[in-house]
Structures are given as structure tokens and as C-alpha cells.
Amino acid sequence: MISTLLVANRGEIACRVFRTCAELGIRTVAVHSDADEDALHTRVADTAVRLPGVTPAETYLRGDLIVKAAVAAGADAVHPGYGFLAENAGFARAVLDAGLVWIGPPPRAVEAMASKTRAKELMGVPPLREVTAADLPVLVKAAAGGGGRGMRIVRRLEDLDAELEAARAEALGAFGDGEVFVEPYLGGDAGGRHVEVQILADTHGTVWTLGTRDCSLQRRHQKVVEEAPAPGLPADTERELRELAVRAARAVDYTGAGTVEFLVADGRAHFLEMNTRLQVEHPVTEAVFGVDLVALQIRVAEGHALDAEPPPARGHAVEARLYAEDPASDWAPQTGTLHRLAVPGVRLDTGYGDGDTIGVHYDPLLAKAVAHAPTRAEALRKLAGALERAAVHGPVTNRDLLVRSLRHEEFATGRMDTGFYDRHLAGLTAPAPDPYAPLAAALADAHGRSRFGGWRNVPSQPQVKRYLMAGEEHEVRYRHTRTGPAPDAVGVRVVHADARLVVLEAGGVRRRYEIARYGDRVYAGPTALTALPRFPDPVAQRAPGSLLAPMPGTVVRVADGLAVGDTVRAGQPLLWLEAMKMEHRIEAPLTGTLTALHATPGQQVDPGTLLAVVQAF
């Protein structure tokens, strides 16, 4: 029996595993980088061990340090979570060699399937060895790991070498393995759906298939919304997927939890890969089958046998990943303080608590919200409503995108594919500001104030407040009256106003706004506003063609041979930033001459840092 378990990971998956361990009476050990010293997963664990450094290469990818931490803390088992070393056969062997229980498949199975090149060969679909123009478009993919890292679509043969280099660098930084391969791209252009099968196998020969999941809503090849079961699959296609998944598991004597992924296009199932670990989206399967997959992983690792058949499936479940990122700005990751996170009425898996800092070193995933209901339509409605009412106070997130995605007609009717965001992103991110939110914020701010510190029987001069909302400036005018501040706006009545709650009535409809303020950041209900100063400071002017860092991160490389005085063309890659484990390409904004280059490899930059200047001819 396992008594103490170390999770070789961080964030929400570490917290998720710890929750099950607490229910089973198993003591828990966290590992943490210096950046994660006070992270939620370290606070909820019984014991925590420091991994010196901040980057993944220094910490969560150091299998030797993690094994030493497990031994030092008295752990007798290690759970890898997902990402980092979860699909590293060498790490699995090191855990076993130290006399510890590995909560995962045997290293030989990890070796066979965790490398996507070997997995494809085993399943009879080897990757492309040479690429010609006739093969385009193709997908460059990391052989190890997942989560969209190390993946690039190549549509022009002349771009292949550069994209291979970029994919290798990103994969090495995320997984400690820079191996990549090339395969035909069967994504959104071909109308494909990303469908996967959850498997669970014990050491006694039983292999469960726990239904299907659809994960077609993706950005940068990383899943955003997942659901179980996959809607609208023909019975023969679903049967084929299950049979192929069992075949893959039995081919390598698999044990534990795993996922076999497919692209379903043109009525055919194309094998993509097998993930030899727990998936981020495992909660939807847990909800539908009424199981705890982490508890089952632990039971299998302890040698217990599974029942002959899994429990029956009930209802439908949908998961949405809440990211600290701006979908309207090329999915740029965001950092800062998460003041408050509350999503009512649904399961919420998170690695952050109120007041925690979202840094630059790791994935921008804040939380996963999961809704379960008797039908798909009810589950979508439940999750969209919960997210719409959620309090997400902090950096910009994709919350509004998620709500709109769940309610989009194409998704609601089950006709989505992996090109969903390529087609609909502009409409899904179009500003839809609440016209009454700035007034609510201004009235809350003004509550209890008057121009003279108290009421006087003289006409009040109009007060003016300015807010930035959805990228646009909004001005609010109000006056102090005997009964409190009153808006100049015609047709709006103040039903109630204090510092925390404002109720307005317009057109016979009452609108309730709970108010929260953090410095100049104000939340009126779900709407985020920035209070602008009455007399703004002069803003430094930037030369036309200036390239500013769109996010905090690290300059990982500059284009080979790039120097001041060079002629560059619009769209030409000039340098690459790494932020939150993803690489972001910075391109020339116009065709002209590079007149300044301030970025150097290894340089840490903040949003708005001047990287380079291109002057038009």
C-alpha cells in the first residue's frame, strides 16, 4: 500500500492529485521551483521540497533532483502528472530503480508510445522521411510531450527548415527532448475532428475503454474546450476507435491510464498518437463514468485488478480551459496578480488561489471548469452560464471567448472541427462592451463623496470619470445630489449605489453590478475597466515601425545574421520570444531598413519593451 506520494509536477494537476490522495489517506509531497515557492500546490501538500532555479530545465525537468526529493521526503511513490517528465521513460526507470512505485505505465511502454515517431511506426503509419511540394501542407511535431508545444504547420517548402528549428527549440525547452518529425497535416483545412479514447489497463490483462472525447476546439494545436462523449460519431466509427485504442494498449502491454488520439476526417480515423499519461481533459471522462481516474491509477499501481467492465456512461460533460491570455492579440499570454477566481456551480480544477501571481515561466492555464448534465445541450448551457457569472479578477483571460464558443451555433450543433478558431476568432473576440458598466464603476467610486465634503444646497458641478473598456475610452458624467451621486445620462435611474454594489434601471430593466477594485483596475460585474487619470502623463512617442514586446518573456534567439542596416520585408521573422513555455515569433511590421536592434538572446523583456525599429523606404 502506498503511504506517501510525490507529484513530479506543479499547478493544477499537482493539486488535483493531492486532492485524491487526501481522500485516500495518502500523505503528499510537492516539489517546487523558486518561482513556485508559495504556489498553491506547495501550500496544499503535506511536505514540499525545493528544486533550485526557476526555469523548467533547472527544476521540473531535472529527474535526478526529483527522485532525490522523493527519497529525502520519505515518499514511496511518484505520480508524474502531465507534461514535463510524464512521458520520459528514463525518469520512470529512475523512479523504479530508487525503489519507488511509479504511478504510470511500464518504462518500455512509455518508450514505445511516448515517442510519437515510434508509436506511428508501431501502428503502421510512419512519419514522412522526406518532404516534397506534393506533401504540403505538413505538420512539424515534437516526438515527446504534447500540449501543442513544438508543433508548426508548414504550407511552403522554403519555410520547412526554419519551422523545424523553431519546433526543436520549443520541444527541448518544454520536454527536455528536441526530437521532431513531420507528418501530413489533416487539420482544419480538411475538416477534421480531434477525437480520443480514454483507456485504463491493469496488470491482470484487463483493458478498459472509457468512451470518447472530442477536443476539436484548439488554438496553436492546444486544446481549449473538450467534451465527453464525442458528439455525433457513427456507431461503426466509435467502435473502430475503441478497437484501435485497445490494440495500441495491448501492443505494448500497457498498464495505467492513457489516451489514444485520432483525427477523424472524411469518415476515417487517422491515428495521431498515444499519450502515456493522464490527460488535462480527464475530468470530463470522470464526470460521465462516475470514476476517479487518479484513484484508479493508484489502485492499478498497487496491483489491484479492475472490474471486468467499466461503469456505464451517464450524461454529457464539457470542460473549458481558462487561460491567462488575450485571444484578440494573437493569444498573447498575460501575467500579474490573480486577485479573485470563482466559478459557481461547476467543478473547478486550479493551481491558483486568490492573490497568487501568474508568472512568465510556466503554462498560462489558470483553471479548468467542468459541467456535467443529462444532455449535451444542458451541459453547454450550464458551463456557459457559470463562466459568464464567474469572478475572474486579474490579468486578461479567454473567459469571454469560452462563453461565446460554447454558445456558437456551429459548436452547439456539433459541427465543429479543428479549424473552428481559424474561421471564427474575429467574431468571437469582437468587443461587446456593457454600456452601463462605466457608470456603475463611477457611482461606486463616488459613493459618499461630495465636492465640498458634505451636502450643500447649491448646484453641483458635473464630475467626470474616464475608463478604458474593451480598448476604448468611455467618459462618465455625474453630479452629487442630496441623495447621492446621480448620473447625467438620460433614461438611467440609480436604484442603489454603494462602494460594492450598484443597481441601475434603464428601459424598465434593472442591472445589478457587484464592484471590486484593485488599484486602477475596476470590475463592474464581469466587465473589466481601467480607471484613467484625470490629467494623464505625457506618453513617450515611439517611432513608426517600432517593434514592442507584446508580452513579458525571454528573447530566445535573433534571426541569423540580422544586423542594423539590413533590408527586411513585411512579415519576415526577426526574433523569437519565449513566454509561458511557448515561442512567439516577432515579425517585421513593414518592408524597409532595420534601423535599431535592441534585443539580445537571453534578455528578459516586459510588455512594451522596444525590441527593434524598421524604417520604411
N, C-alpha and C positions, 0 to 999 in steps of 0.2 A: 504493500500500500504506500502510495506517495504521501509524504507528510509535509514537505516544503518544496515549493516550486518557484523557480526563477523565470521571468519572462524576458527574453533577449530582444526587447523592443521598447517602444515608447508610446506615448499618446493614447488615443482611444482604444487601440487593440490591447495594450497592456492593461488599461483599466477594465476592459471587457473581460479578459481572462481572470483578473484578480476578483471580479465580482462572482464568477462561478466558483473560484477557489474558496472564497469566504463562505459560500453556501454549502460547500463540501467539507468545510473544516480544515482546509489545507492552508498552511502558512505561506506567505508570499514574499518574494524578493524582487525588488526593482533594480535596474541599472540605469544610470543617468549620466549624460554629458554635463559639462559645466554650465552650458546654456539651460539645461533642464533641471538644475539643482532643486528648484522649488516647484517643478511641474506637478500636475495633478497625479500622474501615475506614481510619483515618488511619495506623495502625501497619503495615498490610499493603501500603499503596500505596508506590510509589517516591518520590512527591512529594506534599506536602499544602499547600493554600492556605487561609488563614483567611478566613472570612466574619464580620465583626464583628457581635456580637449573639448572642442565644440563641433567640429565637422564630423560627418558620418565616418569618413576614413580613419579618423583618430579614435572613434568611440564605438558606435553601434555596428561597425563593420570589422571590429577587432575581436574575432572569435576567441583568440587566446586570452584576452583580458576578461571576456565574459565567462569563459569556463573557470578561470581563477576566481572570479567573483562568486560564482555558484558554489565552488568548494569552500571558499572563505566564509560564506554566509550559512553554510550547512544545508544547502539545498540538495535534494536527491533527484530532482527532475528539472528539465529545461523545456519551456514552450517558446518556439521562435516567433509566434505572431505571423505577420505577413510583411513582405519587403525585407530590406536589409539582408540578413543571412538565412532567411526562412527556407530558401531553396538552394542552399550551399551544402553539398554532400560532405565536403571536408569538415565543415563545422559540425554536422551531425555526427561524423565519426569521432571528432574530438570530444564531444559530449559523452558519447558511449565509452570511449577509451578512458575517460576520467571516472568511470563507474557510475555515471548518472543515467537516468531514464530520459530518453528522447521522445518528446510528445510530437511524433510525426512519423512518416513512412521510413522504411529502412534506407540507409545511405545509398545502396545500389539502385533502389527505385528512384530516389531523388536524382541520382546521376543519370539514369536513363531518361527521365521525363523532364527534369527541371531545365536541362539544356534543350531548347526548342529545336535545334538542328537535329540532335539525336532522336528526339521524340518524333519528329516528322519522318525520319528515316524508318523508325520502328513501325510507324503506322502506314508506311508505303507512300508518303508524299514528301519526298526530299526537296529541300530548298533549291533555288536557282544557283547554279555554279558560275555561269556567265550570263551577262545581261546584254541583250541587243535592243535596238529600237522597237522591234516587234513585240518585246515583252512588256513594254510600258503600258500603263503605269505600274510601278513596283513599290513594294513596301520594304524599307530597311528596318530591321527589328533586332533588339537585343536578345542574345541567346539565353541569358539568365534574367530572372526577375520579371517584373510586369509593371502595371500601373501606368502604361503609356510612355515610360521613360526609355530613351534610346530608340524611338520609333520615328520614322520620317517617310512621307510619301514622295516619290520621285517621278516626275512626269516628263523630264527632259534628260537625255543621256548625259549631257555635259554637266548636269548637277550631281551626278551619282557620287563621284569621289568626295566632294565637299560634304554631302549628306552622310556618307559612310563615316567620315572623320568626326562629324558632329555627334552622330549616334554612338560611336565608340567612346567618346569623351563623356557623354552623359551617362551611359551604362556603367562605365568604370567608376564614376563618382557615386552612383546610386547603389550599385550591387557589388563593387569590387571586382568586376569581370567585364572586360571591354569587348568580348566576342559578339559580333553581329552577323546577321545573314540577310539574304534578300529572297523575297517570295512575291508571287503575283499579287497585285492589290485588287481585292474583291470587295472593297468597302462601299461607301455611299454612292459612288458612280454607278455601281451595278445593282443598287437597291437591296443590298444585303442586310440581314439582321444578325446581331451578335446573340447567340443562344448558347447556354451552357448547362451541363448536368452536374449536380452535386452527388458525389459518391462518398461512401463510408465503408471501410472494409476492416475486418478483424483478423486475428492470427489463426482463426479456425476455418477459414475458407469461405466465409460469408461476405458478399459484396452487396451493399445497398445502393440503389439509385433513388435519391430523394428529389424526384421531379426535375423540372426545368426552370431556368431563369432567363429572362430577356434583359439584356444590358445594352440595347442599341443606342440609347441617348448618351453620346460621348463627346468630349472635347479633347483635342490633342491626343486621341486614342485612349483617353482615360474616362472611365465610366462616371456618369453623373446621376442617372436615375436607373434603378434596377427593380425588377418585379418577378414574382413567382405566383403561379406558373407562367411560362411564356404564352402570351395570348394568341389564339387563332392558329396554332400549329395543327396541320393534318395529323390524324392518328398514326398513319404509317411513318411520317417524318419523326414524330416523337418516339415511336418505337425504335426507329433506326438510331436516333441519338442515344437512347438508353443502351442499346446493344453495343454500339461503338464505345461508349464510356466503360461498360463492363469489360469489353475486350481490352481496352487500354490498361485497366487496372490489373486484370489477370496476367497480361503480358509481362508485367514486371513484379508480380507477387506483391501488389500494393497493400499496405495497411494504413489505417488512419483516415483522416478527411482529405479530400482532394476534389478538384473540379476539372472537367474536360470541356474545352471551349470549341465552339464551331461557328462558322459563318454560314448561315442558311440563305442561299441565293438561287434563283431560278429553279426552285423546288428541290434543290440538292443541298446536302450537308457537307461542308468542307471542313476537315479537321484543322484547327488552328494550333492548339497546344494543350498540355495538361499542367495545371498548377498543383504542385505537390505540397499544398499548404491550405490553411483556412483562407477563404476569400473575404475581402472587405464587405461584400454584399451577403454574407451568410445569414444575417438576421431575417431576411425575407423567407428563407427556407425554414428557419426555426419557427417562425410565426405560422406558416402553413402546415407544418407537420407536428407542431407542438413539442419540439425537442430542444435540448441544449447541446449544440454541436461541440462546444468546448468540454462539457462534462463527458460526452461520448468519446471524444479524443482521449481524455484522461483514462476512462474505463478501458478502452482498447489498449492503451499503453501499459495498463496494469495487467493485461492478459485476459480480461473478461470477454465472453462471447456475446455478439449481437443476437437479437432475436432473429428468427428465420426471415421475417419480413418487417419492413419499416412500418411505422404507424400510418394510418390513412391520412391523405391530404384533406384539409378543410379550408375553404375560402380562398382569399387572394391577399397578397401583401405587396406593398410598394415601399421602396427606400429611396430617399433623396439625400445626396451628399451636399452638405453646406460647406462651401469653401470661402476662405478669405481671399477673394479675387474679384476683379472688375470685368465681367463678361463684355462690357461695351468698350473696353480698352484692351482688346486682344488678350483677354483673360489674365491681365497683369496681376500677380499676387500682391497682397496687401499685408502690412504689418501694423502693430500698435497694441493698445490695451483692449482686451475684450471686457468691457465693463459689466455686461449682463447678457446671459443667454438662457432663454426659457421658451420651450416649445410645448404648448399644452396638449394633453390628450393623446400623445403618441409616445412610442419608445424613442429614447434619445440616447445614443452612444456617443460620448465625447471624451476628449482628453484635456479639456479646459474647464476651469472654474471661473466664476466671476472675479474680475480683477487680474486675471492672468495675462501675460504678454505673449503675443504672437510674433515670433522672431523670423529671421531670414534663413535659418539653417535647414529647416525641415519642410515637409509637405504642408500646403495651406489648408488641409482638411480640418475644419472645426468640429464637425459632428455629423452623425447620420441620423436622420429622422425616419422612423418606420411606422407605417399604418397597416393594420390588418382588419379586414371586414369580410362579410359573406360573399360579396361580389367585387369584381374589378372596379366597376363604376363607383361603388361605395368607398372602396379603399382610396381611389384617386381623390374623391371629394373630401374625404377625411384628412388626408395628408395635405392637400392644397389649403384647406381651411386652417389647419394647425399652423402651417408655415406663415400664412397670411397674418395670423394673430400673434405670431411669435415676437418676443422681445429679443432683438439682436442688436445690441448696442456696442459699437466698436468700429473696427475697420469696415470698409465696403465689402459686401458679400454678394453671393449669387442668389440670395433668397428670392428676390422678385422674379428672376429668371426661372427658378424652380416652380414657383406658383403658376406662372404663365405657361410653362412647359406642360405641367400636369393638366391644365385646362385647355390646351391646344387641341383643336378638332382632330388633327391628324394623329396625335398621340392617344387621345381619348377613344378613338375608334380602332386603335390597334394597328394602324397602317404605317407606323414609323419604321425607319431604317437607320443605318449608321451615318447617313448624310443629313439627318434631321437639322442639326445646328448649322450646317453649311447653307441650307436653304432658308432657315427661319430666324437666324440670330438677330438680324437687323430689326425685325418686327418685335421679337421677344425682348429686346433691350431698349426699344424706343421709350423715351421719357413719358411718364404718365403722372405728373405731379398732382398732389392734392391741393386745390386752390385755397383751402381753408387752413391748412397746416401752419403756414407762416403767421396767420392771425392768432391761432391758438398759442403758438410759441411766444409771440409778443405779449399777449394778455397775461400769460403765466409769469413772464418776466416782470411785467409791470404791476402785478398784483400787490396791493398795499402801498404803492408809491403814489406820490403826487408831486407836482413841480415844486411846491413850497414846503414839503414835508408833512402836510396836512391839508384838509379841505378848506378852501376859502370860497366865498360867494362871488367869484369873479370868473369871467370866461377863461377857459383853459386853452392854451396854445396847443396845436396838434403835436403829438410826439411821433417820431419816425424811427422805425427799426428796419434794418435791412438783413435779409437772409439769402444764403446761397442754397438752392434746392434743385436737384437734378441738373446741375451745371448751369443754371440760370439764376440771375439775381431777382429777388422779389422784395418790394418795399411795402411796409405796413404802416398805416397812419391810425392813431387812436388819440382820444382825449381823456384826461382824468375828470371824472364827474363825482357827484355826491355819493353815488352807489358803486363807484369803482371805475376802472378804465373801460371806455366804450369805443367801439370801432367807428371809423368814419365810413366804412363800407356800407352801402345802401342794401337793405334786404337781409342783413345779418343781425340776429339778436343773440346777446350773451345770456345764456340760461344760468351758467355757473362758471366762475373763474377763481382759481387759487393757484398757488405755485406748482401744484402737482396734477391738477385736473381742470380741464376746460371743456364746457359743453356749449356748442353753438347750434343755433337753429337758422336754417336758410331754406326758403321754399317749402316751409312746413315740415322739413326733415331735420331731426336732431342728430348731431355728430358729436361723439364723445372722444376726447383726446387725453390720454394719460401722458404726462410730461416728465421727461428726465433730461437732466443737463449735466454735461461733463466738459468744463471749460467752455469753449465756444461752440461745442457740438451739442445740438439740441434734438431731442426726439419728441415729436408730437404724434402719439400713436406709433405706427410703424414707420412713419416718414422721418428721414434724417435731414436735418438742416444745419448749416453753419452760420452762426451769428457773425455778421460783418461789422467791423469797427465804424463808428460814425465818421471819423476822419481817417481813411486808410493811408498807410505809409506809402510813399512812392515806390513803385515796383521797378526793380532794375530791368532795363531793356536788354533783350537778347538779340544778337544779330540774326537776320534771316538765314535759314539753313542750319541753325544750331540744333545739335542732337543732344537732348537731355535724357538722363536716365529715367525710364518710366516707372522704376520700382527700386527698392533697396536690393543690393546684391553685390556680387563679386565679378569683376572683369576676368573672364577665364582665358580669353585669347583675342588677339587682334589679327585681322586678315594678313596673310603672309606678304611681306614686302611693303605693306601700306605705309606711306610717308607723306608728310606735309608737302604740298605741291603737286600731288598725283591728281590725274583726272579720274573722276568716278562717275558712274551712271546711276540714275534714279533706280532704287531698289537693290543696288549692289550691297551685299553683306560687308560691313566694315569691322564689326566686333561682336563678341558674344558675352552676354551676362548670364551668370548662374544665380537663380533665386529660388529658394524652396525646392531644391533638388531637380529643377528643370532649367534647361538652357533656353535663352531668349536671344534671337538674332536682332541686331541693331543695323538697319539699312540706311543707305544714303537717301535723304528726303528728296533730292533733285539731282539733275546732271550738272556737273560743274567741277570746281577745283577744291580739293581738300586744303583749307587754309589754316586749320588748327586740329591737333590731335592730342587730347589731354589724357585719354585712357591708357592705362598700362596693365598688363596681366597681373592678377593678384590684388588689384586695387579694390578697396571697399567703397561703394558709392551709395549715396542717399537719393531718394527721388528728387529730380530736378538738377542733379549734378551735371555740369556741362562736360560732355564726352568728346565732342568734335564739332567742327563747323565746316560746312560745304557752301562755297560761294558760287552762284550761278555764273555762267559765262556772260 
